[in-house]
Amino acid sequence: SAVVWKEPRNIPEVPAPLAYRGRAYTISNGGIFSCLDAETGKLVFRGRVNAPGAYFASPVAAGGRIVTASADGVVTVLGGGGSLEILASNDLGEPIYGTPAPVESTLYVRSLHHLWAFGEK
């Protein structure tokens, strides 16, 4: 009786969902990105990002955008609107298993051999 809603499709195996601006975002293996209304569970959109493969890192929100990182090392930046909008896709060339960390105006990404810091100079 405490379940408000549930989503039976494209459930991530490892990454936690992101709750952001009234929506719930998930990324699952194969690069399937889903956006649901957090209150009702209604699907807003679902689509593939330009990085298939496995996902261990959870999506994060930073600066009005959503960032995902694939196990193959591709960091994808998505718009935070009502449709799948891929703003950037960057292959770091080595696996990413940890969730990126936004801190103030810098996004930190830990790959297998490096710690990356993305921001404005």
C-alpha positions, 0 to 999 in steps of 0.5 A, spaced: 500 500 500 506 504 500 508 503 493 506 510 489 508 507 482 513 503 479 516 502 472 517 495 470 521 497 463 529 498 462 531 498 470 538 499 471 542 494 474 547 498 478 546 505 477 541 509 482 536 513 479 537 521 479 531 525 482 531 532 479 526 538 478 520 533 479 523 528 474 526 521 475 532 519 470 535 512 469 540 510 465 541 502 463 545 498 460 545 499 452 545 506 454 537 507 454 536 513 458 529 514 461 525 520 464 519 519 468 515 524 472 517 523 479 510 524 482 506 519 477 511 515 474 508 517 467 514 516 462 516 523 459 521 520 454 526 514 453 531 513 448 538 511 447 544 516 448 550 515 443 554 510 448 552 503 448 554 498 453 554 497 460 553 503 466 555 502 473 555 510 474 549 513 476 547 520 472 548 526 476 545 533 475 550 539 474 548 546 471 541 544 469 544 538 465 544 531 466 551 527 466 552 520 464 558 516 464 558 509 461 563 503 463 566 504 456 569 511 458 564 515 454 561 521 458 554 524 455 551 531 457 544 531 456 539 537 456 535 537 463 528 538 459 522 534 456 526 530 451 532 527 449 537 532 448 544 530 447 549 536 448 555 533 448 559 526 448 566 525 450 570 518 450 575 519 455 579 512 452 578 508 459 573 505 463 569 509 468 565 505 474 564 511 479 559 516 479 561 523 476 561 528 482 559 535 481 562 540 485 560 548 484 562 549 477 567 543 476 565 536 474 570 530 477 570 524 473 574 518 476 576 513 470 580 507 471 587 511 471 585 518 471 581 523 475 578 528 470 576 535 472 571 539 467 569 546 468 571 553 465 578 556 466 
